[in-house]
Amino acid sequence: MNDKSMNEAAAPEGQPEAAANEPLDFVAAAKERVEQAQPDPFAVLEKLQAENAEMKDRVLRTLAEMENLRRRTEKEVADARSYGVTRFAQEMLTFADNLRRALDNVPSDARSAEGPLRTLAEGLEVTERDFQARLARHGVKKLEPKGQKFDPNMHEALFEVPDPSVPNGTVVQVVEDGYSIGERCLRPAKVGVARGGPKAAEATH
């Protein structure tokens, strides 16, 4: 038998072996494709946890912004209620000043004697009390600084008064009444301040 015949005889024997290996290669390739198509479950879990944390942070930030907006709105509404009459109240202070001047100009002896001046003074006093009460209902109050420590936020010092009997910086005279509205100064009280006495005690914190 020559070489050609031998090769022809050997060829059919190799073909079944290659065909037998083909299914195994196909299964391995398919398995590899399936493994590549399926994501890692741990990676998916980590991604979901990160997305959940991000969404939770966004929700908390949104809630915080809404709470801050609610508080700002409440404060603006409260300020509008408390200070909405500020300009009108400032205009009314002139009337209060004139009413007080009218009372101060009534002679003291006329108040004790029967007569029209006494009736006028009593009427002015009633009017002043009623007017101050109406201002108070709108948050406007008259300051009472005499005897208190000078407060630059509420008082305006016009002069100093030598008075060693009271602590230095004490208001000893009121030239013009001051008023507050809510927690703000509507008009500072014009005052005279003591000089020369012991220092006023510092407020303890």
C-alpha positions as CSV (number, residue, x, y, z in Angstrom):
1,M,0.0,0.0,0.0
2,N,1.5,3.3,-1.1
3,D,1.5,6.6,1.0
4,K,-1.5,8.0,-0.8
5,S,-3.6,5.0,0.1
6,M,-2.5,5.2,3.7
7,N,-3.5,8.9,3.9
8,E,-6.9,8.2,2.4
9,A,-7.4,5.4,4.9
10,A,-6.4,7.6,7.9
11,A,-8.6,10.6,7.0
12,P,-12.0,9.0,7.8
13,E,-10.7,8.0,11.2
14,G,-9.8,11.7,12.1
15,Q,-13.2,13.1,11.1
16,P,-15.3,11.5,13.9
17,E,-12.8,12.8,16.5
18,A,-13.2,16.5,15.3
19,A,-17.0,16.1,15.1
20,A,-17.1,14.7,18.6
21,N,-15.2,17.8,20.0
22,E,-17.5,20.3,18.3
23,P,-20.5,20.0,20.7
24,L,-18.2,20.5,23.7
25,D,-16.7,23.7,22.2
26,F,-20.3,24.9,21.4
27,V,-21.4,24.3,25.0
28,A,-18.4,26.1,26.4
29,A,-18.9,29.1,24.1
30,A,-22.6,29.3,25.0
31,K,-21.8,29.1,28.7
32,E,-19.3,31.9,28.3
33,R,-21.8,34.0,26.5
34,V,-24.4,33.5,29.2
35,E,-21.9,34.4,32.0
36,Q,-20.9,37.5,30.1
37,A,-24.6,38.5,29.6
38,Q,-25.5,38.1,33.3
39,P,-24.1,40.9,35.5
40,D,-22.4,40.3,38.8
41,P,-25.1,40.2,41.6
42,F,-22.8,41.9,44.0
43,A,-22.1,44.7,41.6
44,V,-25.8,45.1,41.0
45,L,-26.5,45.2,44.8
46,E,-23.8,47.9,45.3
47,K,-25.2,49.9,42.5
48,L,-28.7,49.7,43.9
49,Q,-27.5,50.7,47.4
50,A,-25.6,53.7,45.9
51,E,-28.7,54.8,44.0
52,N,-30.8,54.3,47.1
53,A,-28.4,56.4,49.2
54,E,-28.5,59.2,46.6
55,M,-32.3,59.2,46.4
56,K,-32.5,59.3,50.2
57,D,-30.1,62.3,50.3
58,R,-32.2,64.1,47.7
59,V,-35.4,63.5,49.7
60,L,-33.8,64.7,52.9
61,R,-32.4,67.8,51.2
62,T,-35.8,68.5,49.7
63,L,-37.5,68.1,53.0
64,A,-35.0,70.4,54.7
65,E,-35.5,73.1,52.0
66,M,-39.3,72.8,52.4
67,E,-39.0,73.2,56.2
68,N,-36.7,76.2,55.8
69,L,-39.2,77.7,53.3
70,R,-42.1,77.1,55.8
71,R,-40.2,78.8,58.6
72,R,-39.3,81.8,56.4
73,T,-42.9,82.1,55.3
74,E,-44.1,82.0,58.9
75,K,-41.6,84.6,59.9
76,E,-42.5,86.9,57.0
77,V,-46.2,86.5,57.9
78,A,-45.5,87.3,61.5
79,D,-43.3,90.3,60.6
80,A,-46.0,91.6,58.3
81,R,-48.5,91.3,61.1
82,S,-46.2,92.9,63.7
83,Y,-44.5,95.6,61.6
84,G,-47.0,96.2,58.8
85,V,-48.3,99.3,60.6
86,T,-44.8,100.7,61.2
87,R,-45.1,103.7,58.9
88,F,-48.6,104.6,60.1
89,A,-47.5,104.2,63.8
90,Q,-44.6,106.6,63.1
91,E,-47.0,109.2,61.8
92,M,-49.2,108.7,64.9
93,L,-46.3,109.5,67.3
94,T,-46.6,113.2,66.4
95,F,-50.2,113.1,67.6
96,A,-49.0,111.4,70.9
97,D,-46.3,114.1,71.3
98,N,-48.8,116.9,70.8
99,L,-51.3,115.4,73.2
100,R,-48.6,115.1,75.9
101,R,-47.5,118.7,75.3
102,A,-51.1,119.9,75.7
103,L,-51.3,118.1,79.1
104,D,-47.9,119.4,80.2
105,N,-49.1,123.0,79.5
106,V,-52.1,122.8,81.7
107,P,-51.2,124.7,84.9
108,S,-50.9,122.4,87.9
109,D,-53.2,124.6,90.0
110,A,-55.9,124.4,87.3
111,R,-56.0,120.6,87.7
112,S,-56.9,120.8,91.4
113,A,-59.5,123.6,91.0
114,E,-63.0,123.1,89.6
115,G,-63.3,124.7,86.2
116,P,-63.1,124.2,82.4
117,L,-59.3,123.7,82.5
118,R,-59.6,120.8,84.9
119,T,-62.2,119.2,82.7
120,L,-60.0,119.8,79.7
121,A,-57.0,118.2,81.4
122,E,-59.0,115.2,82.5
123,G,-60.4,114.7,79.0
124,L,-56.9,114.9,77.5
125,E,-55.6,112.3,80.0
126,V,-58.5,109.9,79.1
127,T,-57.7,110.5,75.4
128,E,-54.0,109.8,75.9
129,R,-54.6,106.6,77.8
130,D,-57.0,105.4,75.2
131,F,-54.6,106.3,72.4
132,Q,-51.7,104.5,74.1
133,A,-53.9,101.4,74.6
134,R,-54.8,101.3,71.0
135,L,-51.2,101.6,70.0
136,A,-50.3,98.7,72.3
137,R,-52.9,96.5,70.7
138,H,-50.9,96.9,67.5
139,G,-47.6,96.1,69.2
140,V,-46.5,99.8,69.7
141,K,-45.4,100.5,73.3
142,K,-44.0,103.6,74.9
143,L,-40.5,103.2,76.3
144,E,-39.9,103.9,80.0
145,P,-36.1,104.5,80.0
146,K,-35.8,106.6,83.1
147,G,-33.7,104.8,85.7
148,Q,-32.5,102.2,83.2
149,K,-29.1,101.6,81.8
150,F,-28.5,103.5,78.6
151,D,-29.3,101.3,75.6
152,P,-28.0,102.7,72.2
153,N,-30.5,100.5,70.4
154,M,-33.4,102.2,72.1
155,H,-32.1,105.5,73.4
156,E,-30.5,108.6,71.9
157,A,-28.2,110.5,74.4
158,L,-28.5,114.2,74.0
159,F,-26.4,115.2,77.0
160,E,-24.7,114.0,80.2
161,V,-25.8,114.9,83.7
162,P,-23.2,114.9,86.6
163,D,-25.0,112.7,89.2
164,P,-22.8,110.4,91.4
165,S,-25.9,109.1,93.2
166,V,-26.7,106.7,90.3
167,P,-24.5,104.3,88.3
168,N,-22.7,105.9,85.3
169,G,-24.7,105.5,82.1
170,T,-28.1,105.6,83.8
171,V,-30.9,107.5,82.1
172,V,-31.9,110.3,84.4
173,Q,-33.9,112.5,82.1
174,V,-36.3,111.9,79.2
175,V,-36.5,114.8,76.7
176,E,-38.7,113.0,74.2
177,D,-40.6,109.7,74.6
178,G,-39.4,106.8,72.6
179,Y,-41.5,103.9,71.2
180,S,-40.9,100.3,70.2
181,I,-42.9,98.1,67.9
182,G,-42.6,94.4,68.5
183,E,-38.9,93.9,69.3
184,R,-37.8,96.8,67.2
185,C,-37.2,100.4,68.0
186,L,-39.9,102.6,66.4
187,R,-38.3,105.8,67.7
188,P,-35.5,106.1,70.1
189,A,-36.1,108.0,73.4
190,K,-34.1,111.2,73.6
191,V,-32.5,111.2,77.0
192,G,-30.0,112.6,79.4
193,V,-27.4,110.2,80.8
194,A,-25.7,110.2,84.2
195,R,-22.0,110.8,84.4
196,G,-19.6,110.4,87.3
197,G,-21.3,107.7,89.4
198,P,-20.1,104.1,89.9
199,K,-20.2,101.9,86.8
200,A,-23.4,100.1,86.1
201,A,-23.3,96.4,86.9
202,E,-22.7,94.3,83.9
203,A,-25.4,91.9,82.9
204,T,-24.5,88.3,83.8
205,H,-24.7,85.6,81.1
